Amino acid sequence: MTDGSLFPWVRTRLRAHPLALDTGLAALVFVSMFVASFADRHGAPDGGATFGRHTPTTAGVVLMLAGSAALVLRRGRPIEVLAVTTAVSLVDVIGEPRPAPVIFGAVIALYTVASRTDRPTTWKLGLVTMTALTGGAMFFGPNPWYAQENLGVFAWTGMAAAAGDAVRSRRAFIDAIQERAERAERTREEEARRRVAEERLRIARDLHDVVAHHIALVNVQAGVAAHVMDKRPDQAKEALAHVRTASRSALDELRATVGLLRQSGDPEAPTEPVSGLAVLDDLLATFRNAGLPVDVTRTDIDAAGGAPLPAAVDLAAYRIIQEALTNVRKHAGSEARAEVSVLRVGRTVEVTVLDDGAGRQATAEPADDGGGHGLIGMRERVTALGGALTAAPRYGGGFRVQAILPVSGERRTGEDDRT
């Protein structure tokens, strides 16, 4: 064991056995009081101090022993120990013609009270103890009331209370720092878990949107190719070309989505797959090629001449249209038609998908075939942006999906010129 590790080891051992520490302190206090009782400050002929000419009485030794023994319990019962040591000190001052330094025990007990209780308790008990001991020494002690020894009683008790209060304040400050550090650590861990959960949910939504959309198109085009393979081979080749295009697009988006899992750190660049309203026409073309007539109305960025949409809003609008049209193609029937509108109204973007089909859309409740995550994913996307989603059957047939997305990140024209 090196010298640098000795003292921490000793402190750790003493903190693990507080009773042993207090017992040793009580023994040290008794020895100090017993040795000091042999001193006489004015025993020399010239008024100086002497040692050995003054010996303690039996009653003085008993009082010293009682005052020091009470300190063994100072941690568990600090107020009771202060009362005992103060009473013993008063008995010594009032009853002994040559008092022994029993007041040492009361000073340590007062320090313990100040360090282990609150400030109001310290003030109250400290004033009572200082008044009792100083008054007893002044009016009942062997020395004149103005003697330096009486002033020393006042000073020692006052310093004990002040030192104990300072130690208590320092402990409270350290505990507060440790608590804040632990709370900050818990907050960081909770934030990390929350971000991991959000990232998993986001990737799951992207995977669902990509797979559901493209696999549905592949399924439709493959069915068309199988149906016309013998009678109309040219149409079958066209359907297979659409299958190839859809599968390539699915692979590209899957590669972009899964690639997010390989990124380390927290990059500043957006990590979403490259999709948005800028490629909406390409998305609608895939549905038209699959046999779903789609009409589109747009009064968003280009028509309004405003600033580009935030990336999160742009992607959410694209995914909502993609998922809604996929549900139309899967559930609304072969004769259904769809209408898509993207309207920018003030600081919001309204995305609406209508169909006139006779079938059913995917609902928020899981279906028997294991589906049912489409509307859940759309609702999660809209809720994450602080928007609102409505999905319900239309009066007279068909289905309606409408999302209102706040454009919280848009920059109004002219603001940058003024800054």
C-alpha positions as CSV (number, residue, x, y, z in Angstrom):
1,M,0.0,0.0,0.0
2,T,1.5,3.3,-1.1
3,D,1.4,6.5,0.9
4,G,-1.1,8.1,-1.5
5,S,-3.6,5.3,-0.9
6,L,-3.2,5.1,2.9
7,F,-5.4,8.0,3.9
8,P,-8.3,7.2,1.6
9,W,-8.2,3.6,2.9
10,V,-8.2,4.9,6.5
11,R,-11.2,7.2,5.8
12,T,-13.1,4.4,4.1
13,R,-12.5,2.1,7.1
14,L,-13.5,4.7,9.6
15,R,-16.7,5.6,7.7
16,A,-17.6,1.9,7.6
17,H,-17.3,1.7,11.4
18,P,-18.6,5.0,12.9
19,L,-19.1,3.6,16.4
20,A,-15.4,2.6,16.6
21,L,-14.5,6.1,15.4
22,D,-16.6,7.8,18.1
23,T,-15.3,5.4,20.8
24,G,-11.7,6.4,19.8
25,L,-12.7,10.1,19.8
26,A,-14.3,9.7,23.3
27,A,-11.1,8.1,24.6
28,L,-8.9,10.8,23.1
29,V,-11.1,13.5,24.6
30,F,-10.9,11.9,28.0
31,V,-7.1,11.7,27.8
32,S,-6.9,15.3,26.7
33,M,-9.2,16.5,29.6
34,F,-7.3,14.3,32.1
35,V,-3.9,15.7,31.1
36,A,-5.2,19.3,30.9
37,S,-6.6,18.9,34.5
38,F,-3.0,18.8,35.8
39,A,-2.3,22.3,34.4
40,D,-2.6,25.4,36.5
41,R,-2.5,28.7,34.6
42,H,-1.7,30.8,37.6
43,G,0.1,28.3,39.8
44,A,3.6,29.8,39.6
45,P,4.7,32.5,42.1
46,D,5.0,35.0,39.2
47,G,1.5,34.2,38.0
48,G,2.7,31.9,35.2
49,A,1.4,28.5,34.3
50,T,2.6,25.3,36.0
51,F,2.0,21.6,35.3
52,G,1.8,18.8,37.9
53,R,1.1,20.9,41.0
54,H,-2.7,20.8,40.5
55,T,-4.3,17.3,40.5
56,P,-7.9,16.4,39.6
57,T,-10.3,15.3,42.3
58,T,-12.1,12.0,42.1
59,A,-15.4,13.7,41.4
60,G,-13.6,15.6,38.6
61,V,-12.3,12.4,37.0
62,V,-15.8,10.9,37.2
63,L,-17.3,14.0,35.5
64,M,-14.6,13.8,32.8
65,L,-15.3,10.2,32.3
66,A,-19.1,10.8,32.0
67,G,-18.7,13.7,29.6
68,S,-16.3,11.9,27.3
69,A,-18.3,8.5,27.4
70,A,-21.4,10.3,26.2
71,L,-19.6,11.2,23.0
72,V,-19.8,7.6,21.9
73,L,-23.5,8.1,21.0
74,R,-23.1,11.5,19.4
75,R,-24.0,10.5,15.9
76,G,-27.2,8.7,16.8
77,R,-28.5,11.0,19.6
78,P,-26.7,14.4,19.1
79,I,-29.2,16.5,21.0
80,E,-29.3,14.1,24.0
81,V,-25.5,13.9,24.1
82,L,-25.3,17.8,24.0
83,A,-27.7,17.9,27.0
84,V,-25.7,15.4,29.0
85,T,-22.3,17.0,28.3
86,T,-23.7,20.5,29.1
87,A,-25.2,19.2,32.4
88,V,-21.9,17.5,33.3
89,S,-20.0,20.7,32.5
90,L,-22.3,22.8,34.7
91,V,-22.0,20.4,37.6
92,D,-18.2,20.6,37.2
93,V,-18.2,24.4,37.1
94,I,-20.7,24.9,39.9
95,G,-19.7,22.1,42.3
96,E,-15.9,21.8,41.9
97,P,-13.6,24.4,43.5
98,R,-11.1,23.8,40.8
99,P,-13.1,22.8,37.7
100,A,-11.6,20.3,35.3
101,P,-11.8,21.0,31.5
102,V,-15.0,18.9,31.2
103,I,-16.4,21.5,28.8
104,F,-14.4,19.9,26.0
105,G,-17.1,17.3,25.7
106,A,-19.8,19.9,25.4
107,V,-17.9,21.7,22.7
108,I,-17.6,18.6,20.6
109,A,-21.3,17.7,21.2
110,L,-22.4,21.2,20.1
111,Y,-20.3,20.8,16.9
112,T,-22.0,17.4,16.2
113,V,-25.4,19.0,16.6
114,A,-24.6,21.8,14.3
115,S,-23.1,19.4,11.6
116,R,-26.0,16.9,11.7
117,T,-29.1,19.0,12.2
118,D,-30.5,22.1,10.5
119,R,-29.5,25.7,11.0
120,P,-32.5,26.8,13.2
121,T,-31.9,24.0,15.6
122,T,-28.2,24.9,15.7
123,W,-29.0,28.5,16.5
124,K,-31.5,27.6,19.3
125,L,-29.4,24.9,21.0
126,G,-26.2,26.9,20.4
127,L,-27.5,30.0,22.1
128,V,-28.9,27.9,25.0
129,T,-25.6,26.1,25.5
130,M,-23.5,29.2,25.2
131,T,-25.7,31.1,27.7
132,A,-25.8,28.2,30.2
133,L,-22.0,27.5,30.1
134,T,-20.9,31.1,30.0
135,G,-23.4,32.2,32.6
136,G,-22.5,29.3,34.9
137,A,-18.8,30.1,34.6
138,M,-19.3,33.8,35.2
139,F,-21.6,33.6,38.2
140,F,-20.7,30.3,39.8
141,G,-17.2,29.6,38.8
142,P,-14.1,30.2,40.9
143,N,-12.8,33.0,38.7
144,P,-14.2,36.6,38.5
145,W,-16.9,37.1,36.0
146,Y,-14.6,39.1,33.7
147,A,-11.9,36.5,33.7
148,Q,-10.4,35.3,30.3
149,E,-11.4,31.8,31.1
150,N,-15.1,32.8,30.9
151,L,-14.6,34.5,27.6
152,G,-12.9,31.4,26.4
153,V,-16.0,29.3,27.2
154,F,-18.1,31.7,25.1
155,A,-15.5,31.6,22.2
156,W,-15.1,27.9,22.1
157,T,-18.9,27.1,22.1
158,G,-19.4,29.8,19.4
159,M,-16.7,28.4,17.2
160,A,-18.0,24.9,17.6
161,A,-21.5,25.9,16.4
162,A,-20.0,27.9,13.5
163,A,-17.7,25.1,12.4
164,G,-20.4,22.4,12.6
165,D,-22.8,24.6,10.6
166,A,-20.1,25.1,7.9
167,V,-19.4,21.4,7.7
168,R,-23.2,20.7,7.3
169,S,-23.5,23.3,4.6
170,R,-20.5,21.8,2.7
171,R,-22.0,18.3,3.0
172,A,-25.3,19.6,1.7
173,F,-23.5,21.3,-1.2
174,I,-21.6,18.2,-2.1
175,D,-24.8,16.1,-1.9
176,A,-26.6,18.5,-4.1
177,I,-23.8,18.3,-6.7
178,Q,-23.8,14.6,-6.6
179,E,-27.6,14.4,-6.9
180,R,-27.5,16.8,-9.9
181,A,-24.8,14.7,-11.5
182,E,-26.8,11.5,-11.0
183,R,-29.9,13.1,-12.3
184,A,-28.1,14.4,-15.3
185,E,-26.7,10.9,-15.9
186,R,-30.2,9.4,-15.6
187,T,-31.5,12.0,-18.0
188,R,-28.8,11.3,-20.5
189,E,-29.6,7.6,-20.3
190,E,-33.3,8.2,-20.7
191,E,-32.7,10.5,-23.6
192,A,-30.5,7.9,-25.3
193,R,-33.1,5.2,-24.9
194,R,-35.8,7.6,-26.2
195,R,-33.8,8.5,-29.2
196,V,-33.0,4.8,-29.9
197,A,-36.7,4.0,-29.7
198,E,-37.7,6.9,-31.9
199,E,-35.0,5.9,-34.5
200,R,-36.2,2.3,-34.5
201,L,-39.8,3.4,-35.0
202,R,-38.8,5.8,-37.8
203,I,-36.9,3.1,-39.6
204,A,-39.7,0.7,-39.1
205,R,-42.1,3.2,-40.7
206,D,-39.8,3.7,-43.7
207,L,-39.4,0.0,-44.2
208,H,-43.1,-0.5,-44.0
209,D,-43.8,2.2,-46.5
210,V,-41.2,1.1,-48.9
211,V,-42.1,-2.6,-48.8
212,A,-45.9,-2.1,-48.8
213,H,-45.9,0.3,-51.7
214,H,-43.4,-1.4,-54.1
215,I,-44.4,-5.0,-53.3
216,A,-48.0,-4.2,-53.9
217,L,-47.1,-2.7,-57.3
218,V,-44.9,-5.7,-58.1
219,N,-47.8,-8.0,-57.2
220,V,-50.2,-6.2,-59.4
221,Q,-47.9,-6.0,-62.4
222,A,-46.8,-9.6,-62.0
223,G,-50.5,-10.7,-62.0
224,V,-51.1,-8.7,-65.2
225,A,-48.0,-10.2,-66.9
226,A,-49.2,-13.7,-65.9
227,H,-52.7,-13.0,-67.2
228,V,-51.7,-11.7,-70.7
229,M,-48.5,-13.7,-71.2
230,D,-49.9,-16.0,-73.9
231,K,-52.3,-13.7,-75.7
232,R,-50.6,-10.3,-75.5
233,P,-46.9,-10.8,-75.0
234,D,-46.1,-7.1,-75.6
235,Q,-48.3,-6.1,-72.7
236,A,-46.8,-8.8,-70.6
237,K,-43.3,-7.4,-71.4
238,E,-44.5,-3.9,-70.4
239,A,-45.9,-5.2,-67.1
240,L,-42.6,-7.0,-66.4
241,A,-40.7,-3.8,-67.1
242,H,-42.8,-2.1,-64.5
243,V,-42.1,-4.9,-62.1
244,R,-38.4,-4.4,-62.7
245,T,-38.7,-0.6,-62.2
246,A,-40.7,-1.1,-59.0
247,S,-38.3,-3.7,-57.6
248,R,-35.3,-1.5,-58.4
249,S,-36.9,1.5,-56.7
250,A,-37.7,-0.8,-53.7
251,L,-34.1,-1.9,-53.5
252,D,-32.8,1.6,-53.7
253,E,-35.0,2.9,-50.9
254,L,-34.3,-0.2,-48.8
255,R,-30.6,0.4,-49.3
256,A,-30.9,4.0,-48.2
257,T,-33.0,3.1,-45.2
258,V,-30.8,0.2,-44.0
259,G,-27.8,2.3,-44.7
260,L,-28.8,4.5,-41.8
261,L,-28.1,1.7,-39.4
262,R,-24.4,1.7,-40.5
263,Q,-23.8,5.3,-39.7
264,S,-21.9,6.1,-36.6
265,G,-22.1,9.3,-34.5
266,D,-24.8,11.9,-35.1
267,P,-24.3,13.4,-38.6
268,E,-25.6,16.9,-39.2
269,A,-26.8,16.0,-42.7
270,P,-30.3,14.6,-43.1
271,T,-30.4,10.8,-42.8
272,E,-33.8,10.2,-44.4
273,P,-34.1,8.3,-47.7
274,V,-34.2,10.6,-50.7
275,S,-37.9,11.0,-51.2
276,G,-40.3,13.9,-51.1
277,L,-42.9,15.9,-53.0
278,A,-40.2,16.8,-55.6
279,V,-40.6,13.2,-56.9
280,L,-44.4,13.0,-56.4
281,D,-45.0,12.8,-60.2
282,D,-42.8,9.7,-60.4
283,L,-44.7,8.1,-57.5
284,L,-48.1,8.8,-59.1
285,A,-46.8,7.4,-62.4
286,T,-46.1,4.0,-60.8
287,F,-49.7,3.8,-59.6
288,R,-51.0,4.8,-63.0
289,N,-48.9,2.1,-64.6
290,A,-50.4,-0.3,-62.1
291,G,-53.9,0.5,-63.3
292,L,-55.0,3.1,-60.7
293,P,-56.1,6.4,-62.3
294,V,-54.9,9.3,-60.1
295,D,-55.7,13.0,-60.4
296,V,-53.5,15.5,-58.6
297,T,-54.0,19.1,-57.5
298,R,-51.0,21.0,-56.1
299,T,-50.9,24.5,-54.8
300,D,-47.8,24.1,-52.6
301,I,-44.3,25.2,-53.2
302,D,-44.1,26.0,-56.9
303,A,-47.6,27.5,-57.1
304,A,-47.3,29.6,-54.0
305,G,-43.7,30.7,-54.6
306,G,-42.8,30.1,-51.0
307,A,-39.8,28.7,-49.3
308,P,-39.1,25.0,-49.5
309,L,-40.8,22.8,-47.0
310,P,-38.8,21.5,-44.1
311,A,-37.3,18.1,-44.9
312,A,-39.4,16.3,-42.2
313,V,-42.7,17.8,-43.5
314,D,-41.8,17.1,-47.1
315,L,-41.0,13.5,-46.4
316,A,-44.1,13.0,-44.2
317,A,-46.4,14.4,-47.0
318,Y,-44.8,12.1,-49.5
319,R,-45.1,9.0,-47.3
320,I,-48.7,9.7,-46.5
321,I,-49.6,10.0,-50.2
322,Q,-47.6,6.8,-50.9
323,E,-49.3,4.8,-48.1
324,A,-52.8,6.1,-48.8
325,L,-52.5,5.2,-52.6
326,T,-51.1,1.8,-51.7
327,N,-54.1,1.2,-49.6
328,V,-56.4,2.3,-52.4
329,R,-54.8,-0.1,-54.8
330,K,-55.0,-3.0,-52.3
331,H,-58.4,-2.5,-50.9
332,A,-60.6,-0.1,-53.0
333,G,-61.2,-2.5,-56.0
334,S,-60.0,-2.6,-59.5
335,E,-62.4,0.1,-60.8
336,A,-61.4,2.7,-58.2
337,R,-60.1,6.2,-58.9
338,A,-58.0,8.4,-56.6
339,E,-57.6,12.1,-56.2
340,V,-54.5,13.7,-54.5
341,S,-54.3,17.3,-53.4
342,V,-51.4,19.1,-51.8
343,L,-52.4,22.5,-50.6
344,R,-50.3,25.1,-48.8
345,V,-52.6,27.1,-46.5
346,G,-50.7,29.7,-44.4
347,R,-48.3,28.0,-42.2
348,T,-49.7,24.5,-42.8
349,V,-49.7,22.0,-45.6
350,E,-52.9,19.9,-46.2
351,V,-52.5,16.6,-47.9
352,T,-55.7,14.8,-49.0
353,V,-56.1,11.4,-50.7
354,L,-59.7,10.5,-51.9
355,D,-61.0,7.4,-53.6
356,D,-64.3,6.2,-54.8
357,G,-63.8,2.5,-54.4
358,A,-66.2,0.0,-53.0
359,G,-63.6,-1.9,-51.0
360,R,-62.1,-1.0,-47.6
361,Q,-59.0,0.9,-46.6
362,A,-56.5,-0.6,-44.1
363,T,-57.7,0.4,-40.6
364,A,-55.8,1.3,-37.5
365,E,-56.7,-2.1,-36.0
366,P,-54.5,-5.0,-37.2
367,A,-56.2,-7.1,-39.9
368,D,-56.4,-10.8,-40.1
369,D,-53.6,-10.9,-42.7
370,G,-51.1,-9.3,-40.4
371,G,-51.5,-5.8,-41.9
372,G,-53.0,-2.7,-40.4
373,H,-49.8,-0.7,-39.8
374,G,-50.4,1.8,-42.6
375,L,-52.7,4.3,-40.8
376,I,-50.8,3.8,-37.6
377,G,-47.5,4.8,-39.3
378,M,-49.2,7.8,-40.9
379,R,-50.7,8.9,-37.6
380,E,-47.3,8.6,-35.9
381,R,-45.6,10.7,-38.6
382,V,-48.2,13.4,-38.3
383,T,-48.3,13.4,-34.5
384,A,-44.5,13.7,-34.4
385,L,-44.7,16.9,-36.4
386,G,-47.6,18.3,-34.3
387,G,-50.2,17.9,-37.0
388,A,-53.6,16.1,-37.3
389,L,-54.7,13.1,-39.3
390,T,-58.2,12.2,-40.4
391,A,-58.9,8.8,-42.0
392,A,-62.5,7.7,-42.5
393,P,-65.0,6.3,-45.1
394,R,-66.6,8.9,-47.4
395,Y,-70.4,9.4,-47.6
396,G,-71.6,7.5,-50.6
397,G,-68.6,5.2,-50.8
398,G,-64.8,5.4,-50.9
399,F,-62.3,6.5,-48.3
400,R,-60.7,9.8,-47.3
401,V,-57.3,10.5,-45.8
402,Q,-56.4,14.0,-44.8
403,A,-53.3,15.2,-43.0
404,I,-52.6,18.8,-41.8
405,L,-48.9,19.4,-41.3
406,P,-47.6,22.6,-39.6
407,V,-44.7,24.2,-41.5
408,S,-42.9,25.2,-38.4
409,G,-39.5,25.5,-40.1
410,E,-40.4,27.7,-43.0
411,R,-38.6,31.1,-43.5
412,R,-40.9,34.0,-44.4
413,T,-39.8,36.2,-47.3
414,G,-37.9,39.3,-46.2
415,E,-36.9,38.2,-42.7
416,D,-33.3,37.4,-43.7
417,D,-32.9,40.8,-45.4
418,R,-33.8,42.6,-42.2
419,T,-31.3,40.7,-40.0
